[in-house]
Structure formats: C-alpha cells, structure tokens
Amino acid sequence: MKEALTHTNDALDEKTVARHPLVQFHRWLNDAIAAGLSLPEAMTLATSTREGKPSARLVLLKQADERGFVFFTNYVSNKARDLDANPFAALVFYWPQLERQVRVEGSVERISAAESNEYFKTRARESQLGALSSPQSKVVENREVLEQRFRELDELYRDRPVERPEHWGGYRLKPARIEFWKGRPSRLHDRILYERQADGSWTVKRLAP
C-alpha cells in the first residue's frame, strides 16, 4: 500500500506524458502491478446491441500492444452477441488507490484462431475445462448441472490435452480514443485525451475535468 500512496499526488501533464498512449498505459498498469493491487488488469467492458441497448461487465485484459486490447470470452455469450452485431465498445480501467482511470473507445474484432489457441494452451487445466463446461449466459437448472458437466469433461480429457472449443476465443479492441484521468484536489482532476488520426498518429489534448 505504501507504493500506491506514493502516486496519489502525481500530476498528469500533456507536456510530459508519453507521446504514444500505449506507452503511457503500460506505465500506469506497471505501477498498479508494482503497488500490489488486486487484479490490476481488470477492466469494465461496455457493449451495445445493434439497437443501442447498453450493458457492461468486468473482464480481464490479456494483452495490450499497438494493435489493441485483447480479452477472451465465450463467443455465444451476451457480450459476444453484442460485439458481433455492433463491433464497437468501450473499456474502463480504475485503480482507486492510485486515483487513476483509463478510458478506451474503439472498434472490436475477433482475433485469429491461432492466437486464441496459443492463449488457451497457457490457461490452467481447470480453466480450460470451465470454458468447455459452461454455456455462458444461458439459463441452467442449477449448479449441479455445471459441476456434472465439468466432471464428465475432466474424465474425457484425463489422458490428453484439453482442446479449445470453437465457441471460445479472443477479441481485440482497436482504440480510437484513450483518456487518462488523475484525481487532483478540489475536483480539478487531470484529463489527457489521445485521439488516433487517419495516418495512425496520435494527438494529445487536455480536457477540463
């Protein structure tokens, strides 16, 4: 916690922030990790139906680079149906101990099957079986239905690797806007907005709190 407190009064200045938002993002994510915060990679994912009905939930960031922000899910879940129908979304990271927030907006697409396969191999076996066991977002009679299915799959894959199901994989959000927020006294918070330009470069602007 002492590590976290050392950052609470940091300013966020458009003259000194990184010129590329992913560099700035990784600085802040690494600070949150170093501070020992619980699940620093957790982010709110907001999606919308084709008709504009919104919904939001927490998911875990698994990769962030110049191509975008990657997370994984069941492709028949509610969030996946939203993204397939309306491929735009927003992410929010919030680290209250550091008084920092990052907002990301952009288009979303599925990552390749090869990328999903590579990540699936790194998951704990129990998590792999869980992805196979759960018909995410569907109504189930009770928990025993899920646990029975898990036991059946555990036996089926006892002597061989668990295969990634076709209905499970990753999405990548390609950011068009990334905003960094830093809490400051008197509610005069710092807000720095990066916007992607047509040539792939980024502008950096200060917003009023």
C-alpha positions as CSV (number, residue, x, y, z in Angstrom):
1,M,0.0,0.0,0.0
2,K,2.9,2.4,0.6
3,E,3.9,2.0,-3.0
4,A,0.3,3.0,-4.0
5,L,0.4,6.1,-1.8
6,T,3.5,7.5,-3.5
7,H,1.5,8.0,-6.6
8,T,-1.6,9.7,-5.3
9,N,-0.3,13.3,-5.8
10,D,1.3,12.7,-9.2
11,A,0.3,15.2,-11.8
12,L,-0.7,14.3,-15.4
13,D,0.7,16.9,-17.8
14,E,0.2,16.9,-21.5
15,K,3.7,18.2,-21.9
16,T,5.4,15.3,-20.2
17,V,3.1,12.3,-20.9
18,A,4.3,9.6,-23.4
19,R,3.6,10.6,-27.0
20,H,2.0,7.2,-27.6
21,P,-0.9,6.2,-25.4
22,L,0.1,2.5,-25.1
23,V,3.4,3.6,-23.6
24,Q,1.6,5.7,-21.1
25,F,-0.9,2.9,-20.4
26,H,1.8,0.4,-19.7
27,R,3.5,2.8,-17.3
28,W,0.3,3.0,-15.3
29,L,-0.5,-0.7,-15.5
30,N,3.0,-1.5,-14.3
31,D,2.6,1.0,-11.4
32,A,-0.7,-0.8,-10.4
33,I,1.1,-4.2,-10.5
34,A,4.0,-2.9,-8.5
35,A,1.7,-1.5,-5.9
36,G,0.3,-5.0,-5.3
37,L,-3.3,-4.0,-6.3
38,S,-5.8,-6.8,-6.7
39,L,-6.5,-7.7,-10.3
40,P,-4.9,-4.6,-11.8
41,E,-5.7,-6.0,-15.3
42,A,-9.5,-5.9,-14.6
43,M,-11.5,-3.7,-16.9
44,T,-15.1,-2.8,-17.4
45,L,-16.2,-3.7,-20.9
46,A,-19.2,-1.8,-22.2
47,T,-21.1,-3.1,-25.3
48,S,-24.3,-2.3,-27.0
49,T,-26.8,-4.1,-29.1
50,R,-27.5,-3.1,-32.7
51,E,-30.4,-1.1,-31.4
52,G,-28.2,0.8,-28.9
53,K,-29.2,-1.0,-25.6
54,P,-26.0,-1.0,-23.5
55,S,-24.6,-3.4,-21.0
56,A,-21.3,-3.6,-19.0
57,R,-19.3,-6.2,-17.1
58,L,-15.8,-6.8,-15.8
59,V,-13.3,-8.8,-17.9
60,L,-9.5,-9.3,-17.7
61,L,-7.0,-7.7,-20.1
62,K,-4.7,-10.4,-21.5
63,Q,-2.7,-8.3,-24.0
64,A,-2.2,-4.7,-24.9
65,D,0.0,-3.5,-27.8
66,E,-0.1,-1.2,-30.8
67,R,-2.8,-3.5,-32.3
68,G,-5.1,-3.1,-29.4
69,F,-6.5,-4.5,-26.1
70,V,-7.2,-8.3,-26.1
71,F,-9.7,-10.2,-23.9
72,F,-11.3,-13.6,-24.1
73,T,-14.8,-14.9,-23.8
74,N,-17.4,-17.4,-24.9
75,Y,-18.5,-16.5,-28.5
76,V,-22.1,-17.3,-27.7
77,S,-22.2,-15.1,-24.6
78,N,-24.3,-11.9,-24.4
79,K,-21.2,-9.7,-24.8
80,A,-20.1,-11.6,-27.9
81,R,-23.5,-11.3,-29.5
82,D,-23.4,-7.6,-28.8
83,L,-19.9,-7.3,-30.4
84,D,-20.8,-9.3,-33.4
85,A,-23.9,-7.2,-34.1
86,N,-22.3,-3.8,-33.1
87,P,-18.5,-4.1,-33.2
88,F,-17.7,-1.0,-31.1
89,A,-17.0,-1.0,-27.4
90,A,-15.5,0.9,-24.5
91,L,-13.1,-0.2,-21.7
92,V,-12.5,1.4,-18.3
93,F,-9.6,0.6,-16.0
94,Y,-9.9,2.1,-12.5
95,W,-7.2,1.9,-9.8
96,P,-8.7,3.9,-6.9
97,Q,-5.7,3.5,-4.6
98,L,-3.7,5.4,-7.2
99,E,-6.5,7.8,-8.1
100,R,-6.1,6.8,-11.8
101,Q,-8.6,5.8,-14.5
102,V,-8.1,5.0,-18.2
103,R,-11.0,5.0,-20.7
104,V,-10.6,3.4,-24.1
105,E,-13.1,3.5,-27.1
106,G,-12.8,1.8,-30.4
107,S,-13.8,-0.9,-32.9
108,V,-13.6,-4.6,-32.0
109,E,-12.9,-7.7,-34.0
110,R,-12.2,-11.4,-33.2
111,I,-8.6,-12.4,-33.1
112,S,-7.3,-15.3,-35.2
113,A,-8.0,-18.9,-34.2
114,A,-4.2,-19.4,-34.0
115,E,-3.9,-16.6,-31.4
116,S,-6.8,-18.0,-29.4
117,N,-5.3,-21.5,-29.5
118,E,-1.9,-20.2,-28.2
119,Y,-3.5,-18.4,-25.3
120,F,-5.8,-21.3,-24.4
121,K,-2.8,-23.5,-24.0
122,T,-1.5,-21.2,-21.3
123,R,-4.6,-21.5,-19.2
124,A,-4.8,-23.7,-16.1
125,R,-6.4,-27.1,-16.9
126,E,-9.4,-26.3,-14.6
127,S,-10.0,-23.0,-16.6
128,Q,-9.8,-24.9,-19.9
129,L,-12.4,-27.4,-18.6
130,G,-14.5,-24.5,-17.3
131,A,-14.6,-22.9,-20.8
132,L,-15.9,-26.2,-22.2
133,S,-18.3,-26.8,-19.3
134,S,-20.2,-23.5,-19.2
135,P,-22.8,-22.4,-21.8
136,Q,-22.1,-18.8,-20.8
137,S,-25.1,-16.5,-20.3
138,K,-27.6,-19.4,-20.8
139,V,-30.1,-20.4,-18.1
140,V,-29.2,-23.6,-16.3
141,E,-31.3,-25.6,-13.9
142,N,-28.8,-25.5,-11.0
143,R,-25.1,-25.6,-10.2
144,E,-25.1,-29.4,-10.2
145,V,-25.6,-29.3,-14.0
146,L,-22.4,-27.3,-14.4
147,E,-20.4,-29.4,-12.0
148,Q,-21.6,-32.7,-13.5
149,R,-20.6,-31.5,-17.0
150,F,-17.2,-30.5,-15.6
151,R,-16.7,-33.9,-14.1
152,E,-17.6,-35.6,-17.4
153,L,-15.1,-33.5,-19.3
154,D,-12.4,-34.0,-16.7
155,E,-12.7,-37.7,-17.2
156,L,-12.9,-37.4,-21.0
157,Y,-9.7,-35.4,-21.1
158,R,-7.9,-37.3,-18.4
159,D,-5.1,-38.5,-20.6
160,R,-4.9,-35.8,-23.3
161,P,-4.7,-32.1,-23.7
162,V,-7.9,-30.1,-23.4
163,E,-8.9,-28.7,-26.8
164,R,-10.0,-25.1,-27.3
165,P,-13.7,-25.2,-28.1
166,E,-14.7,-23.3,-31.3
167,H,-17.2,-21.2,-29.3
168,W,-14.4,-19.7,-27.1
169,G,-11.8,-17.2,-28.1
170,G,-10.5,-13.6,-28.1
171,Y,-11.5,-10.2,-29.2
172,R,-9.2,-7.2,-29.9
173,L,-10.4,-3.6,-29.3
174,K,-8.5,-1.2,-31.6
175,P,-8.5,2.1,-29.8
176,A,-9.6,5.3,-31.5
177,R,-9.6,7.3,-28.2
178,I,-7.8,6.8,-24.9
179,E,-8.3,9.1,-22.0
180,F,-6.1,9.1,-18.8
181,W,-7.7,10.6,-15.6
182,K,-5.8,11.5,-12.5
183,G,-7.5,12.6,-9.3
184,R,-6.4,16.0,-8.0
185,P,-7.5,18.3,-5.2
186,S,-10.7,20.5,-5.4
187,R,-12.1,18.2,-8.1
188,L,-9.8,19.9,-10.6
189,H,-8.7,16.5,-11.9
190,D,-6.3,15.9,-14.8
191,R,-7.7,14.5,-18.0
192,I,-5.4,13.8,-21.0
193,L,-7.1,12.6,-24.2
194,Y,-5.2,10.8,-27.0
195,E,-7.1,10.5,-30.4
196,R,-5.9,8.4,-33.3
197,Q,-5.5,10.2,-36.6
198,A,-6.1,8.9,-40.1
199,D,-2.4,8.3,-40.6
200,G,-2.1,6.3,-37.4
201,S,-0.5,9.0,-35.3
202,W,-2.0,10.3,-32.0
203,T,-2.9,13.8,-30.9
204,V,-2.6,14.7,-27.2
205,K,-5.0,17.2,-25.6
206,R,-6.0,18.3,-22.1
207,L,-9.7,18.1,-21.2
208,A,-11.4,20.1,-18.4
209,P,-12.5,17.9,-15.5
